[in-house]
Amino acid sequence: MVIAPTSWRQPGSHAVGLARYIGRAKLNLARQEVARQRRAEVYTLLEEYGWDTPGVLGVIAAELGGWSVATICRDRKALARGW
C-alpha cells in the first residue's frame, strides 16, 4: 500500500492507525534490543579499559564498529545511572 504524502494530513481509519501503531511498536522493540546488546558490550569494554580513561569512548566505538562516540557516551551515561 502506497500512501501519498498529503494523505498523512487527513484523518485515517482505525485500521490504518492501528497498523501504524503496531509497526512503530515492533520497530521500537527491535531498536531497544539492539541498544541493550550494545550497552552490554560497552559495559564489558568499560570494565576492561576503565571508565575514565582518556579516549576510551573512541576506542570502544572503533572496536564495536559502526557506532559514533556520541552513542557510546550516551550508553556510558545510561550505564552509570543504573541502566
Backbone as JSON Lines, residues from 0, in Angstrom:
{"i":0,"aa":"M","n":[0.84,-1.17,0.0],"ca":[0.0,0.0,0.0],"c":[0.89,1.24,0.0]}
{"i":1,"aa":"V","n":[0.69,2.1,-0.97],"ca":[1.45,3.34,-1.08],"c":[0.59,4.47,-0.53]}
{"i":2,"aa":"I","n":[1.18,5.27,0.36],"ca":[0.45,6.38,0.96],"c":[1.06,7.67,0.45]}
{"i":3,"aa":"A","n":[0.23,8.48,-0.17],"ca":[0.69,9.78,-0.67],"c":[0.99,10.7,0.51]}
{"i":4,"aa":"P","n":[1.98,11.6,0.37],"ca":[2.33,12.5,1.47],"c":[1.15,13.33,1.97]}
{"i":5,"aa":"T","n":[0.24,13.72,1.08],"ca":[-0.89,14.53,1.52],"c":[-1.87,13.74,2.36]}
{"i":6,"aa":"S","n":[-1.89,12.41,2.22],"ca":[-2.84,11.61,2.98],"c":[-2.48,11.55,4.47]}
{"i":7,"aa":"W","n":[-1.24,11.87,4.84],"ca":[-0.87,11.89,6.25],"c":[-1.6,12.99,7.0]}
{"i":8,"aa":"R","n":[-2.0,14.01,6.28],"ca":[-2.7,15.13,6.92],"c":[-4.17,14.82,7.17]}
{"i":9,"aa":"Q","n":[-4.69,13.87,6.44],"ca":[-6.1,13.52,6.56],"c":[-6.28,12.49,7.68]}
{"i":10,"aa":"P","n":[-7.39,12.58,8.41],"ca":[-7.64,11.54,9.42],"c":[-7.77,10.18,8.74]}
{"i":11,"aa":"G","n":[-7.14,9.18,9.3],"ca":[-7.19,7.85,8.71],"c":[-8.19,6.97,9.43]}
{"i":12,"aa":"S","n":[-8.36,5.79,8.9],"ca":[-9.27,4.85,9.53],"c":[-8.6,4.25,10.76]}
{"i":13,"aa":"H","n":[-9.4,3.62,11.57],"ca":[-8.87,2.97,12.78],"c":[-7.88,1.87,12.4]}
{"i":14,"aa":"A","n":[-8.17,1.13,11.33],"ca":[-7.3,0.03,10.91],"c":[-5.92,0.56,10.49]}
{"i":15,"aa":"V","n":[-5.9,1.68,9.77],"ca":[-4.62,2.27,9.35],"c":[-3.85,2.75,10.57]}
{"i":16,"aa":"G","n":[-4.52,3.41,11.47],"ca":[-3.86,3.89,12.69],"c":[-3.31,2.74,13.52]}
{"i":17,"aa":"L","n":[-4.07,1.67,13.63],"ca":[-3.63,0.5,14.39],"c":[-2.42,-0.15,13.72]}
{"i":18,"aa":"A","n":[-2.43,-0.25,12.41],"ca":[-1.3,-0.84,11.69],"c":[-0.04,-0.01,11.9]}
{"i":19,"aa":"R","n":[-0.17,1.31,11.85],"ca":[0.98,2.18,12.1],"c":[1.49,2.02,13.52]}
{"i":20,"aa":"Y","n":[0.57,1.96,14.47],"ca":[0.96,1.79,15.87],"c":[1.71,0.48,16.09]}
{"i":21,"aa":"I","n":[1.19,-0.61,15.54],"ca":[1.84,-1.91,15.7],"c":[3.21,-1.92,15.03]}
{"i":22,"aa":"G","n":[3.31,-1.34,13.85],"ca":[4.59,-1.27,13.16],"c":[5.62,-0.47,13.94]}
{"i":23,"aa":"R","n":[5.2,0.67,14.49],"ca":[6.11,1.5,15.29],"c":[6.53,0.78,16.56]}
{"i":24,"aa":"A","n":[5.6,0.07,17.2],"ca":[5.92,-0.68,18.42],"c":[6.95,-1.77,18.14]}
{"i":25,"aa":"K","n":[6.8,-2.48,17.02],"ca":[7.77,-3.52,16.65],"c":[9.14,-2.93,16.38]}
{"i":26,"aa":"L","n":[9.16,-1.8,15.68],"ca":[10.43,-1.13,15.4],"c":[11.11,-0.68,16.68]}
{"i":27,"aa":"N","n":[10.35,-0.1,17.59],"ca":[10.92,0.36,18.85],"c":[11.47,-0.79,19.68]}
{"i":28,"aa":"L","n":[10.77,-1.92,19.72],"ca":[11.27,-3.08,20.45],"c":[12.58,-3.59,19.86]}
{"i":29,"aa":"A","n":[12.66,-3.61,18.54],"ca":[13.89,-4.06,17.89],"c":[15.04,-3.11,18.2]}
{"i":30,"aa":"R","n":[14.79,-1.81,18.16],"ca":[15.83,-0.82,18.46],"c":[16.27,-0.92,19.93]}
{"i":31,"aa":"Q","n":[15.33,-1.15,20.83],"ca":[15.67,-1.28,22.24],"c":[16.53,-2.51,22.49]}
{"i":32,"aa":"E","n":[16.25,-3.59,21.8],"ca":[17.05,-4.81,21.94],"c":[18.48,-4.58,21.44]}
{"i":33,"aa":"V","n":[18.62,-3.89,20.33],"ca":[19.95,-3.57,19.81],"c":[20.7,-2.71,20.83]}
{"i":34,"aa":"A","n":[20.02,-1.74,21.42],"ca":[20.65,-0.87,22.42],"c":[21.06,-1.66,23.65]}
{"i":35,"aa":"R","n":[20.22,-2.61,24.1],"ca":[20.57,-3.44,25.26],"c":[21.82,-4.26,25.0]}
{"i":36,"aa":"Q","n":[21.88,-4.87,23.82],"ca":[23.05,-5.68,23.48],"c":[24.31,-4.81,23.39]}
{"i":37,"aa":"R","n":[24.17,-3.64,22.76],"ca":[25.32,-2.74,22.62],"c":[25.79,-2.27,24.0]}
{"i":38,"aa":"R","n":[24.86,-1.94,24.88],"ca":[25.24,-1.46,26.21],"c":[25.92,-2.56,27.02]}
{"i":39,"aa":"A","n":[25.52,-3.79,26.81],"ca":[26.19,-4.89,27.5],"c":[27.64,-5.0,27.02]}
{"i":40,"aa":"E","n":[27.86,-4.83,25.72],"ca":[29.23,-4.86,25.19],"c":[30.02,-3.65,25.67]}
{"i":41,"aa":"V","n":[29.38,-2.48,25.7],"ca":[30.05,-1.27,26.17],"c":[30.45,-1.44,27.63]}
{"i":42,"aa":"Y","n":[29.58,-2.01,28.44],"ca":[29.89,-2.23,29.86],"c":[31.11,-3.13,30.02]}
{"i":43,"aa":"T","n":[31.14,-4.21,29.25],"ca":[32.28,-5.13,29.32],"c":[33.58,-4.42,28.95]}
{"i":44,"aa":"L","n":[33.54,-3.61,27.89],"ca":[34.75,-2.91,27.45],"c":[35.14,-1.8,28.42]}
{"i":45,"aa":"L","n":[34.15,-1.14,29.02],"ca":[34.48,-0.11,30.02],"c":[35.14,-0.73,31.25]}
{"i":46,"aa":"E","n":[34.68,-1.9,31.63],"ca":[35.32,-2.6,32.76],"c":[36.76,-2.99,32.41]}
{"i":47,"aa":"E","n":[36.98,-3.34,31.16],"ca":[38.32,-3.75,30.72],"c":[39.26,-2.56,30.61]}
{"i":48,"aa":"Y","n":[38.8,-1.46,29.97],"ca":[39.67,-0.32,29.69],"c":[39.65,0.76,30.77]}
{"i":49,"aa":"G","n":[38.61,0.77,31.57],"ca":[38.47,1.81,32.59],"c":[37.43,2.84,32.18]}
{"i":50,"aa":"W","n":[36.63,3.25,33.13],"ca":[35.51,4.16,32.86],"c":[35.98,5.57,32.55]}
{"i":51,"aa":"D","n":[37.08,6.0,33.14],"ca":[37.53,7.4,33.0],"c":[38.82,7.53,32.21]}
{"i":52,"aa":"T","n":[39.23,6.5,31.54],"ca":[40.45,6.55,30.75],"c":[40.25,7.51,29.58]}
{"i":53,"aa":"P","n":[41.18,8.45,29.39],"ca":[41.03,9.39,28.26],"c":[41.02,8.65,26.93]}
{"i":54,"aa":"G","n":[40.05,9.0,26.09],"ca":[39.95,8.41,24.76],"c":[39.28,7.05,24.71]}
{"i":55,"aa":"V","n":[38.79,6.58,25.83],"ca":[38.23,5.23,25.86],"c":[36.96,5.12,25.01]}
{"i":56,"aa":"L","n":[36.19,6.19,24.94],"ca":[34.96,6.12,24.15],"c":[35.24,5.95,22.66]}
{"i":57,"aa":"G","n":[36.27,6.62,22.18],"ca":[36.67,6.46,20.78],"c":[37.19,5.06,20.5]}
{"i":58,"aa":"V","n":[37.93,4.52,21.44],"ca":[38.46,3.17,21.28],"c":[37.31,2.16,21.24]}
{"i":59,"aa":"I","n":[36.33,2.33,22.13],"ca":[35.19,1.41,22.17],"c":[34.35,1.55,20.9]}
{"i":60,"aa":"A","n":[34.12,2.78,20.46],"ca":[33.35,2.99,19.23],"c":[34.04,2.33,18.04]}
{"i":61,"aa":"A","n":[35.35,2.45,17.97],"ca":[36.09,1.82,16.87],"c":[36.05,0.3,16.98]}
{"i":62,"aa":"E","n":[36.14,-0.2,18.2],"ca":[36.15,-1.65,18.38],"c":[34.79,-2.27,18.06]}
{"i":63,"aa":"L","n":[33.72,-1.59,18.44],"ca":[32.38,-2.12,18.14],"c":[32.0,-1.91,16.68]}
{"i":64,"aa":"G","n":[32.57,-0.88,16.07],"ca":[32.34,-0.62,14.65],"c":[30.93,-0.14,14.35]}
{"i":65,"aa":"G","n":[30.84,0.95,13.61],"ca":[29.54,1.43,13.18],"c":[28.82,2.34,14.16]}
{"i":66,"aa":"W","n":[29.34,2.53,15.34],"ca":[28.71,3.39,16.34],"c":[29.54,4.64,16.52]}
{"i":67,"aa":"S","n":[28.86,5.76,16.74],"ca":[29.57,7.01,16.95],"c":[30.01,7.12,18.42]}
{"i":68,"aa":"V","n":[30.96,8.01,18.64],"ca":[31.44,8.26,20.0],"c":[30.3,8.81,20.85]}
{"i":69,"aa":"A","n":[29.42,9.62,20.24],"ca":[28.3,10.19,20.98],"c":[27.35,9.09,21.48]}
{"i":70,"aa":"T","n":[27.13,8.08,20.68],"ca":[26.27,6.96,21.08],"c":[26.9,6.21,22.25]}
{"i":71,"aa":"I","n":[28.19,5.97,22.17],"ca":[28.89,5.27,23.25],"c":[28.87,6.12,24.52]}
{"i":72,"aa":"C","n":[28.99,7.43,24.36],"ca":[28.93,8.34,25.51],"c":[27.56,8.26,26.18]}
{"i":73,"aa":"R","n":[26.49,8.26,25.39],"ca":[25.14,8.13,25.96],"c":[24.97,6.78,26.64]}
{"i":74,"aa":"D","n":[25.55,5.74,26.07],"ca":[25.48,4.42,26.7],"c":[26.19,4.43,28.05]}
{"i":75,"aa":"R","n":[27.36,5.06,28.11],"ca":[28.1,5.13,29.37],"c":[27.3,5.87,30.42]}
{"i":76,"aa":"K","n":[26.64,6.97,30.02],"ca":[25.8,7.72,30.97],"c":[24.64,6.87,31.47]}
{"i":77,"aa":"A","n":[24.02,6.13,30.57],"ca":[22.91,5.27,30.96],"c":[23.39,4.17,31.9]}
{"i":78,"aa":"L","n":[24.55,3.61,31.63],"ca":[25.1,2.57,32.5],"c":[25.45,3.14,33.87]}
{"i":79,"aa":"A","n":[25.98,4.35,33.9],"ca":[26.34,4.98,35.18],"c":[25.09,5.28,36.02]}
{"i":80,"aa":"R","n":[23.97,5.59,35.35],"ca":[22.72,5.89,36.08],"c":[22.09,4.63,36.62]}
{"i":81,"aa":"G","n":[22.53,3.48,36.18],"ca":[21.97,2.24,36.7],"c":[21.23,1.43,35.66]}
{"i":82,"aa":"W","n":[21.28,1.81,34.41],"ca":[20.75,1.07,33.27],"c":[19.59,0.27,33.71]}
